[in-house]
Amino acid sequence: MKDQQLLALIDINRDAIATNRGFYFQYLTVAKKWLENYTSNVDKDIFTEVDDDIKEVGEEIIFTQIKCYSSTFSFQSKEIRKAILNFFALYLKNNDQVENLVFDFITNTTVAKTEDILHKWISEQPIINKELLNLCSNKISEILFDEIQKKLEKNNSTKKEENSQNISDFEDIINDKNLIQDFTGKIFWHFDEIPPEEAIIILTNEIHLLLQDPIFSSRPVKLLMEALLCEIYRRSQEKNPQDRKVTNSILNQILETKDSELTKYIDKRLLNLFNFRLDILEDKLVNVQNILDNSLKIQEQHSDILNKIAAEYKKANDFFPHFLTTIPFVNPDNLNGRNDLIDDLKRLLSENKHISVNGNGGMGKSYLIKSFVHKFHSEYDYILWLNVESGLVNSLTTNQQITSSLKIPPLEAEQFNEALNLIVHTLNNIPGQNLLIVDSYDVVEPEMEIVKSLQNWNIIAGTRLRLQDWKDFPLPSLEFEQAKALYLSIENQDPVDDQQLGLLFDTVEYNTLVISLVAKTIQQSFTLTLADVLKHFQEKSLDDQTIQVQLQNDYGESLSLLIILNKTFDLSKLESIDKYYLSFFALLPLEETNFIDLVDWFGKASVAPNTIAFTNIINTLHSKGLLERNGKRITMHKMLRESILYQERNDSSPFLNQLFNVINLSARIKEGYNNNLSQALRFLKYGEAILKEIKEPFRTEIYQPMLMLENEVLNIYGWIKKDTMTSRWQDLIDRAEKHLDKNDSLLGIMSNNIALTLAADGELDKAFTYFEKAIEILSVADRKAIPHLLMSMCNMSTLLINNGNFPLFFDYFEKIEKLRKKYDLYDDPSYPIQAQIMGSAYNELSNFPMAIKLYKTAIELHKKLPVELKNDVFLINYYLKLGYAHVLDKDLENANLAARIAGSIYLDLELKELNHHIEILKLMILIAELQGDDEGVKILKETLKNTQN
């Protein structure tokens, strides 16, 4: 009872309409959490103004307090102390019912420098160290004791003696060490250490970035953000606390609303309040501009000082060293027949001040530039080599060789801008003909424009970027003999033939780095051969333990082939949107990829926005040297693609970012199966590529969508009569049974599909077993599975007819009728199939007139189906069966008509992958033979022979 009395005393009524207390910051935080949950497919309810500022309900319950302040916080701050008291009230209220409780305190500000305990707590949360946990929990007990005592004193309706008694009654709770330590361990502090307005700007930018996720189909970011904030505000004012929440389903409703109608979610009054805050931000920007203007004046003063310093340097030093920095070593004998390229580069540099040696990672850019410097260094007065992997500005300002060579005195770390200005100014005052090498320049930096302004310096940049206003020097791939010479210069002990070498070079797309790494790996190993390494490439197992031979890179590090490859194609500096699309493109057979397929990938509603989105991202990645666009053709270097996939596999949630791409691809293939087989065949190659690239061990995060995709892919193969798919179906079923619930409808659909394949292979008993399993699973599934259940029962009925088991057939047929009537499913593809099956039953019983009537019924029912469910390949089958029934009924004229209609439909579909033309020709040959048309038979047989070759 004591804890209930204590709870009644300290519990605060948080179920109130939001006031203006930093609600803008709070609502932005809610919007960010909401979007993060939605884009990650995490189903959480996010409450506002219920129990606390934010309450998240999922696998755990998270209570969050949001504070947007200018002042620092400590354990003496009333905001912190009130938050702890409120958290404790929520802890007492929920701890017995909820196992996983979390209390988050989020603020933009900083911790007071004197607040040692809080600093230590933040640096080690969650707290594992027992000594620190004791320290923190003692502080929490102290705060709780003080705050509860204040509460009691405030509620002074009773005598002080009684109040004193009350606090003593509660002491045993506050002094319960285990309870307080448990509570303390659930508190987490988040101090962003930035000013309030900057915090709002960062939050806003983070939300904008989330709204650029492809899941939002390029909808207007500003419009969506306004709608979300207004919806959060509207929900927070609901009278019923249970309605003060935002969920994924609510966001789905908003996204289903057209842009023109979305204004109903937008509260102009609230936006006016937000705009007031934005106006404040704009005022601050004006202040920033004033500061910048003043800064220009200061820079002019600095310039005068720099000129004086430079003049002093000139007096004190008559010369600088020829090499201002160390030039990386190069062996000119290893150019492998590329000497002409060095001379070409020299001629180009004599005509252009800035040259971009352009190519993918590992293609030999650095080696070529090193060789150029080795050959022509005497023609330049001063040479400066910069490797800018860590950034252009950072490499310039932190390179001690530069400051030493230029006689620049050391500056403090915070004098960052002064160091950059002084280095550039000094370089600009060096006379003569000079050469600056900027190697590994793979991220555009605005300061490059300052560097380009140097007066007496030619600049060569080694980069994958396609730089504007630079003369491009694209690095060509090695020829076969050049690549062979490179390989054999490193490894010549293990005998290899040109065929093996050609396979290696094609596999790595003549990447000089990878050719060297493969040769070194074999040379350093005792057992590996080129055949072994090629097998690892083909099986995408470069991370296998057997190939982790340690090699030294240019920096003396010992690393394996794969690690060096991933360092060469490191994606960590790229923007998240670039990494997302690169991962997507790396999964595709880009050489066969049609731009229209990318646009159609996400459905008809997304065609217009995706046309622009894909155009822009492809052009962006092309400019960054990560894709190659040649007209409408898109390619990606094979080694870049391989590295991207290996890096994805090493991610904590491998390929999770491709979840919606996989789901949408399955949907397009399924749509094609339903009403447009040519569409399904268009997307089939992408399905196979993704199934090939995302190996089984790396599907954990997207396992069920991958099962769905594989089911759709194999289903299409059933239509085009590809070589038996039974083994692949069996493998899929085996994996699905381990992952899915035994009554999952997807497992029922797969069971039906493998049964069809088994029946086509003549394994009727196994087919019967799987049809039974499909029907059993789908019978207990939800309403959405009924069409699949009807189709499975129809397929079972066909099998029973073929087996001559008419009693069981009629039993199934009666069940089908009852089910169809119960759910009123008469516009479903299984309905014409049902008529065709009954026609086949009468055909088997030699009642040809009734069979013909039912086949015609199937044709008419098919024509009445909704367009989205009308697969005309079924119609070809109906006409073929009708034709054969007419033959058996000795009506050759109508049989011939049915065959010709089937042929016409086949030609209209323009699907060369289908084999239905063979069955059509066989029927026409039979009819011609019965008509005694020897010439017609000869022509038709010749046609059949030609189509089968």
N, C-alpha and C positions, 0 to 999 in steps of 0.2 A: 504493500500500500504506500510505503514511503516514496517509492519512485514515481507513483501516480500523483502523490501530493506535490512532489518536486516538479513534475511535468506540468501540472496545473499552474504552478507558480511562474515557471520560466517560459512556457510555451507562448509564442507570439502568433497572433492571427495574421498570417501572410496572405490570406485569401482576399485581397483587396485589389481594386482597379489600379493600374499602374499610374503613378504620378510622374512628374517631370524629373525625378531623381535619376539622372543619367540613363533614362530609358532608351535613348538613341543607341548608346554603346551596348546596352543589354540586348536590344532587339537585333542589332547587327550580329552579336554573338549567337543568339538563337538562330538567326538565318544561316550563319555559317555552319553550326552544328546540324541543322536540318538538311542542308545541301550535302554535307559530308556523309551523313547517313544515307541519303538518297542515292548519291553517285556510287557509294560502296555497297549498295543493296543491304544495308543494315536496318532492320525494322525496329525502331525505337519511338516511343511516344515522348515528346518534349513538351512539358507543361511550363507555363509562365504564370507567375504570381500565385502559385500553389505551394504551400509549405516554405518555398524559398523563391529567389529570383527565377531560377530555372530548376526543373526537376525532370530527369531523364529516366524513363522506365524501359528496361530491356532485360538482358541477362543479369544486370546489376542495376541498382537504383542510385543515381548520382544527383546529389543536391548541390547546387552551385550558387554562390553569391558573386555578383558582379559589382566592381567599384571602379569608377573612372574619376581619378583625383589628380590634383597637381602636387599635393604634399606627400611626403614619405610616410610609411607605415612602420609601426613597431607594436610590440605586445602592450604598450601603453595607449595605443590608439583606440578610441572608443569604437571605431568601425570594426577593428579586429576583434575586440573583446565581445562586442555584440554578436558578431558572426560566430564566434566560438560558442557562446551561450545558446544561440539559435540552433547551431549544429547539434549541440548536446541534447536539446529538447527533441530534435528530430531523431537522434540516435535512440533516446529512451522510448520514443513512440514506435519506432520501426524495427529495432534490433531483434526482438523476439520473433518477428514474422519474416524478416528478410535477411538472408544469409550474406549477400554481397551489398554492402552499403559503402558509398564513397561520398566524401564531402570536399568540394573544390572551392577554393577562394581565388578568384581571377581578378587581376587588376592591371592597369597600365603602368602604375607608378613603381617606386623602388622601396627597398627595405632600408630603414635608417641604418647608417654605418655602425652605430653603437649597439645594434640589436644582434648580438653574437649568436644566441640560441636559434633565432629564426633563420639566420644565414646558414648555420650548420644543418638545420632541419631541411632547408630547401636543397642544399647540395647533396643530401644523402637520401632523399625520399624515393621510394618507400623506405622507412627507417628499419635497418636490419641490425645495426650496432646496438647492443643492449644498454650500454652506458648512455648513449645519446637518447635512446627511447626513454630511459628513466628521467633524464634531464628534461626532455620535452613534456612528458606526461606530468611531471611535477609542476612545470610552469602552467599547464592546462588546469590542473587541480587548483592552483593558486588563483588563476583568473576566474574559474567557476565559483570558487568560494567567495571572492570579492563581489562578483556580479550578482550572485544569488542574495548575498547580504544586502546589497543595494536595493534589490527587488523587495526584500522583506521590509526594509526601512521605509520604502516608498508606500508599501501597503500597510501603513501604520494605523489601521483601524482597530487593531488589538493592542494590548499593552506591550511595552518593550520587553518585559520578562517573557511574554509568550513568544515574541519574535526571537528572543535569545534561545528559547527552548526549540523553536522551529529549526534554526540553523544547526543546533546540535543534533537534532533528529536527522538532518540531511547529511551530516558530516560523514556518516558511515558509507553513504553512497559515493560522495566525492572522494573519500579516502580509500575506496575499493580499488586497489592497485591494478588488478587484472582488468576490471571494467574500464578504468581510465586509460590504461595502456592500449586496450583494444580500440577504444574510441580515438585515441591519438593517432594510431596507425592507419586510420581511415581518412585522415585529413591531408589534403594536398594543397600546396601553395603555388600560385603562378603569378610571378611579378615580371611584366614585360619590360620594365625600365625605360619607358618612352613617354613623352608628353601626351596629354589627352587627345589633342587634335591629330597628332601623328598616329596614335593608336587607332583612331577612327578611320584615317586614310588607309592604313595597312589592312584593317578589317574589311573595308570597302573593296580594296584591290583583291583581297583573297576571295571575297564573294564573287567579284567579277570573273576571276579565274575559274572558279567552280562552275559558274554559269556558262563558260565556254566549252564545257565538256560536251562531246558529241551526243550524249544522251538528250541534250536540250535542243538538238536539231537546229543550231544556229539561230535560235529565237532572239529577239532584241534583248540584250542584257539589261539595259536600263529599265525597260518595261517589266521584265520578270522580277527584277530586284524590288521595284516599287510595289508590285503585286504581293510579293512575299512579306515585305515589311508591314504592309497594310493588313494582310491576313493575320500575321502574328499579333498585331495590335488589336484587331477585331476579336480574335479568339481570347485574348487576355482579359477582355471585358465581359465575357460570358458570366452569367449569374452562377451557373452550376460549375464548381471547380473542375469536375471531370471533363468539361467541354473546353477548358482553357489549355488546349494542346494542339500541336501541329504534328502531322504524321506523313508517311510516304503516300498514303492514299489521298490525303488532302492535296499534296503537291501534284499527284497524278491528275486530280480534277482541274487544278489550275492549268496544267500543261495541255489538257484536252480542250481548253477554251481558246478560241481563236484570238489573235492579237486585237482585232477590232472590238471584241467583246470583253477583253480582259479589264477594261476600265471599271467594271462593276466591283472588282476587288480593290480598287484604288480609292483611298480616302483622301480627298484633296486637303482637308484640314490637317491631317497628320503630315502630309507631304509639305505643306506650308511650314510646319514646325521644323521638319527636317531641313528644308531649304534655308531657314534661318541659320541653322548650324553651318550649312554649306556656305552661306554668305560670310560667316565668320572666317571660314577657311580661306575664302577668296580675299578677305581683308588681310589675312596673314600672308597670302601670296604677294599682295601688293607690298607689304613690309619687307618680304624677302627680296623683291625686285629693288627696293630702295637700298637694301644692304648690298646687293650685287653692284648697283651703280657706284656706291661708295667704294666697293672692293676694286672696281676698275681704276679709280683714282689711286688707291693704294698700290695696285699692281704697276701703275706708271712710275710711282716712286721707287718700287722694288726694281723696276727695269733700269732706272738710272744707277741704282746701287750695283746691280749685276754688271752693268757696263763698266763701272769703275773697277769692280772685282776682276772682270775679265782682262781689263787693261793691265792690272797689277800682275795677273798670271802671265801675261805675255812678256812683261818685263823680266819676271823672275824665271821664266822657262822658255828657252829658245825652241824647244821641240817637245812633242809627245812621242811615246813609243809607237812604232809602226803598227803593231797589233795592240789595239786598246784593250782587247779581251783575248782570252785564249781561243785559238781556232781549233775545233775538234780535228783529231787525227784522221787522215784518209790514206788508203793505199791506192795510188793512181793505177796500179796494175790490175785492180779489180773492177775496172769500168765496164768490162764485158762488151766491148765493141760500141760503147756509147760516146766515144770521144767527140764525134761530130756534134753531139748535143751541146757540149761545152762551148764549141766555137759558135754554134747557132745562138746560144745565150749571150755570148760576148758581142756578136753583131747586133743583137736586139737591144742590148744595154747601151750600145754606142748611139742608138737612135732614140731611146726612151729612158727617162730618168727613173721610173718606177716599174719594176718587172715582178709579176706574180708567177712563180713556178707552181703550177697547179696540178693536183692529182690526189688520189685517195691515199689514205694512210698505208705506209709500207710499200709504196711504189717506187721509192728511191729518190724523193725530192731532196732530202737532206744530203744524201751521198753525192748527188749531182752538184749541189751548191758548194759542198766542201771541195769537190774536185775542181770546180771553177776557181775558188779562192786559191787553192794550191797552185794552179797553173798561171793565174794572172795577178797574183798579189803584188808583184813588183810594179805593176802599172798604176797602183793607187798609193797615195801618200799615207793615208791612215785607213785602217780597217777595223770595224767594230762588229763582232758576232754576238747576237742575242738569241738565246733560246727562250721563247715566251710562253712555254706551257703553263706557267703560273700566272700569266697575264702580262701584257705589254708594259703597263705602268709599273707593276710590282718588280718586273725583271730589270727595268731601267734604274729604279730608285734603290733597290736593295743589293745590286751587284757591286761588291766592294772593289773589283778590278776596275770598273768604270771610274769610280770616284778617285781611286788611287792614280790611275793613268792620267786623268784630267786635272790632277792636283786640286781636287775639290775637298775642302775640310769636312770632316764628319759632321753630320747634322743629327739632331735628336729625332726619335721615331715619329714624334708628332709633327715634325716639320716636313711632312710628306710633300705638300704642294711646292714648298720652297726648293726641295731637292729636285723635283721634276723640272721646274722652271730653270734652275741653275744648270742642270745637265744639258737641257736642250739649248739654252743660251750659249753655253760653252762650246758645244758641238757646232753651233751655227757660226761661231767666230773662228773656227779652224779653217785656214785657207787650203787651197789645193784641190786635187781630185780624190774624193774619198768614197769608201764603200761601206754601207751598213747592211748587214744580213739580219733579217727578222725571221727566224726559223720557228716552225710549229705555230704559226699565227692562225688559229682555227676558230677564234671568237672575235667578232667585230668589236673594236673599242674606239670610242670617239677621239681619244688622244692620238690615234694614228694620224689624224689630220695635222696635228701639231708636228709630229715627227716628219711627215711628208714635206713640211715647209722648210726643212733644213736646206740651206743654200748650196753648199758644195758637196752634197752627198748623193750618190746613186744608191737606190735601195732595191734589194732583192728580197721578196717575201716567199718563204716556203709555206704553202697553205693549201687546204682543200677548198677554201672559200673561192667563190667567183667574184672578185673584188671589182667594184666600180672604179673607173678612171685609172685603172692600172693596165699595162700591157700584159696580156695573158700569154704564158708560155706553158701550154698543156704538155704534161710529161707522157710520152707514148709508152705503151707496154713493151716489154722485151720481145724479141723474136725468139723462135724455138731454140736456135743454136746459141743465142746469148743466154737464155735461161739455163740451157744444158751446161754451158761453160761455168755459170755461176754455181750450179749444184755440184758439179764435179770438182770445182776448185776447193770445196769444203769436204765433200764425202766421195771417195772413189774406191773404198775398200769393198763395199757390197756391190756385186755386179748387177747393173740394171740395164734394161733395153730402152730404146726410144719410145716404145709403146707405153711402158710404165711411166716414163718421164712426161710424156704427152698427157697422160691421164692426170698426173699430179699438177702440171701447169694449168690444165683446163679447170681442175677442181679449185685451185686457188686463184684463178683468173690472172696468172702471171704476176702475182704479187711478189716482188723481190724479197721483201722481209720474210714472208712465210716460206718461200723457197729456201732461203738461208736457214731459217729456224728448223725446217724439216731435215735439211742436210745435217745441221749441227746436232739435232736430237739423235739421229741415226749414228752419226760419227761418235758421239759421246756415250752411246749405249753399247752394251755387249751383245744384246740379243735382237734388238729391233731391226726390221728390214723396211724398205720402202713399201712393200706390199702390206706390212702390218699397219704402217702409218696411214696409207690410203684407205684401209678398212676402217680405221678410226674416224677418218673424215666422212666416209660414206655412211657410217652408223651414228654419226654425230656423238662420238664418245671421246672427244679430246680431253675430257675431264676424267677419263679412266686412269686408275692408279698406274697401270703398266706403261703409260707414256709420259709420266711426270718426271722426265729427265731434266735436271737443273742446268740452265744455260745462263751465261753472264750477258747482261745488256750493256749499253754504252755507259751506264753509271756504276758498273761494277756489281750490280745486284744479281743474285742467283735466282732465276725464275724459270718456270716451265713455259713451253710453247704457248699454251692457252692463256696464261697470265700475261705474257708479253703481248699477245694478240689483243686481249681485252684492254690493256693499257694503251695500245696504239689507237684503238677505237673507243676510248673512254667516253661515255655519254653523260657523265655526271655534270658537265658544265652546260648542257643543253637545257632549254626551257622544257617544262613538263609536257606541253602540247606537242613539241617536236619529238620528244621521246615516245610519246603515245603513238603518234602516226608512224614513226620509224618501226616500232614493234609490230604494228599492223602490217606495214608494207613488207617487212622481213618474212612474214608468214606466207606471202603470196607468190605465185609464179609470175613475177613482174613482167618477164619477157612476153608472156601471153595475156597480160592483164589489159582489159579494155577500159578506158576512162568511163564509159557509159555504165559498165558493170559496177564501178565504185559508187557512182551516183545513184544507181538503182538499188544498191545493197540494202539501204535502210527504208525501202518502201516508197510508194508513190507520193505520199504526203511530204517526204523529205527531198524530193528530186531537186526542186528549185534552190533551196538553201545549200544543199550539198554540192550542187554544180559549182557555186562560188567557193564554198569552203574547201573542196578538194583542189580546185584550181589554185587558190591562194597557198595552201599548205604545200602542194607539189612544187610550185614556183619558189617558195621560201626554202624548202629543203634542197632544191636545185642550186639556189644561190649560195647555200651553206656547204655545197659539195657533198651532200649526203645522199642525194639522188641525182641521176642523170636523166634530163629530159631532152629528147631529140624529136621535135615536132610533137606528135601525140604518143610517142613511144617513151616508156618510163623504165629505167633500169637502176639496179643497185649493185654495187660491187659485191661479189660473192663473199669475200672475207669480212666486209662490214656486216653483211647479213648474218653470217655465221656468228660473229662476235655478239651482235645484238641478241640473238637467240640464246647464246650461252649466258649472257648477262641477265636476261629475263629468267632463265632457269635458276640462277643464283639468288633471285629476289626472294624476300620473305613470303610473298604471295605470288608465286610465278604465274604469269599470264592472266592474272585477275583483271588487268586493265583491258583485256580482249573479250570480256564476258559478253557485252552487248553486241559486239561484232559477230561472235559465234551464234548468239541467239537470233540475230537478224538474218544471218546467212541461212540458218535452218529454216526460218520462216519463208525466205525467197524460194528455197528448193521445194518446200512443201507446197507453196502456192503454185509452183510450176507443175508439180505432180497433180494438183487438183484441176487445173484448167489451162496450163500452158507449158507443155513438156519442153518446148524449146528454151524457155526461161530456166527451167530446172537444169537442163544440159549446159546452159551458159555458166551457171554457178557451180556445177559439179566439180570442175577442176580446182576451184578455191576450197571446196570442202575437203577434197583429197589432200590438197597441200597443207591445210591446217592440221588435219589428222596425222599427217606425216611429220610435221615439224614439232607439234606439241606431243612429246612422247608421254607414255603412260605414267611414269613416276612424277611428272610435272603437271598433271591435270587436277590435282587435289582440289584446288580452289574453284575450278569450273567443271567438275566431273560430270554432273548431270547434263549441263548444256552440251558437253562433248559427246555424251551418249546419244543425245537427241540428234546432233549433227551426223554422227556416224550412222544412225538408223535411217535418216533421210537420204544420205549418200547411197547406202546399200540398196535402199528401196528403189532409187532411180535405175540402178544397174539391173534390177529385175525387169524393167521395161525394155531396156536396150539389148536384152539377151546376152549380156556379157558372160564370159566363161564362168562356170559355176561359182557362186558366192557362198556356198554352204559353209566352208571352213571359216570365212570371215564372219558370217552370221553367228556361227557357234561360238567363236571367240568373243564376239560382242555380248551374246547372251550370258556367257560364263562370267564376264566382268560385271555386267549389269546386275546379275543375281547377287553378287557380293556387295554391291553398292546400294541398290535400291531396296525399298520395302517389298516384301513378297507380293503385296497387293497393289503395287504402283502401276497405274494405267500404262505408263511407258513400257514396262516389262510385258504387259499384255499385248501391246502393239507390236513389240519386237517378236514375241512368240508367234503371232499371226504371220509376220513377214518371213521368219525362218521356215515356218510350215509351208508357205507358198513355194519357197525355194526347194525344200525337200520334196514336195509333190512334183515340181518340175523335173527334179532329178530321178523320179521314180521311187523314192523312199517313202512309200505311202503310209506305212505303219508309224514311222517317226513323225511324219506330217500330221497324222491323226492325233498323236500324243500332244504335239505343240498347239494344234488348233484347240484341243480340249483345255489346255493350260491357259491359252489366250482368253477363251470364253469364260473360264472360271474367274480369272482376274478381273476382266472387264465387267463382269456381272455385278461385282461388288464395288466398282468404282463410282465416281460421281456422274451427274447428268451429262457432262461434256464427253464422257467416254461412250455414250450410247451409239453414236454413228459408227465408232470403231467396233463395238460389240456386234452390231448388225452386219458389218462387213465380214467379221470373223465367222459369224454363223452362216453367212452366205457361202464363204469359202469352204467351210466344213460341209455344207450341203453339196457343193460341187464334187468334193472328194467322195462323199457317200454315193453319189450317182455313178462316178467312175468305178467304184467298188461294187456297184449293184446292190447296195444296201438300202433298198427303197423304204422299208418300214422305219428305219432310223431317220432317213431323209425326210419323210413326211412329218415325223415327230419334230425335227428341227424347223421344218418349214412352218409348222403351226406356231411354234414359239416365236419365230421371226414376225409372223403376222400379228400376234398379240402384242409384242414389244413395239412394233411400228404404230399400231393403233393407240397404245397407251401414251406414247410420246408424240403422236401426230407427226411422224417423220416421213412425209411423202415428197419432200423436195431434196432428198438425200441421194447421193450416187448409188447407194446400195439398193435403192428401189428398182431402177431399171435392171440392175444386176440380178435382183430377185426374180424378175420376170424372165430374164434370160436363162436363169438356172431351172426354172420350172419348164421352160421350153426344152432345155437339154434333157430333162427327165422324160418328157413326152417323146422326145426324139429317140431316147434309149428304148422306150416302149413301142417304137415304130408307129406312133400316132403323129405322122408328119404334118397333117393339116393343123392340129392343135399346137405343135411345136412352132410352125410358121407363124401362127397367130400370136403366140407369146413372144417370139423374136421381134415381130413388128411392134408389139406393145412396148418391149424394151427400148426399141429405137425411138418411139414417140415420147416415152417417159424421159429418155436422155435429152431429147431436144427441148423439153420443158424445164430442165434443171436451171437454176441460177447460173449466170455466166461464170461466176467465181468457182463453181463446182463442176464445170462441164469439161471433162477430159475426153477429147474426141478419139483418143486411141481406143477407149472402150467402144466407141461407135463403130470403129473398123471391125472389132471383134464381133459385134452384134451382126453386122452385115455379112461377115464371113460365115457365121453359124446359120444365118438365114439362107445364104447361097447353098450351103451343103444340104440343108433341109429341103430346098427346092429340087436339088439333084435327086435326093432320095424319093421325093414325091413325083419325079419324072417331069418336072416343069423346068426344062433347060433354059427357056427364054428368060424367066424371072430369076433363075440362078445366075445367068450371065449378067443380068441387070444389077443384081446385088453385088457381084464381084467387081463390076465396073464402078459402082458407087464407092465401094471400099477403096478401090484404087485411086479414085478422085480425091477422097478425103486424105489418103496417105500422101498424095502429091501436094495437096494444099498445106499440109503440116510442115513440109520441107525439112524433114528430120531424117537425114541419112543414117543416123545411128540406129534407127529402128529396123527390125528384120521382118516387119509385117508384109513387105512387098513379096517376100518368098512365098508366104502362105497364100497371098492373093494370086500370084502366078500359078501356083500348084492347083488352085481351084479352077482357074481359067483353062489350064491344060486339061484337067479332068472333063470339063464341059465340052471343050473342043474335040476330045477323043470320043465322047459319047455322041457328039453331033457328026462324027466322021470327017471332021475338017483337018485332013492330014497336013495341009500347008500351014494352017493356023497352029497346029500342035508343034510343027517344026520351028516356026518363028518364036513361039512362046518358050519352048525348051531352050533355044539358043539365048533368048533374053535372060532366062533363069540362070543359065550357065555363066553368062557374062557378069550378072549381078553377084554371083557367089564367089567369083575370082577376085 
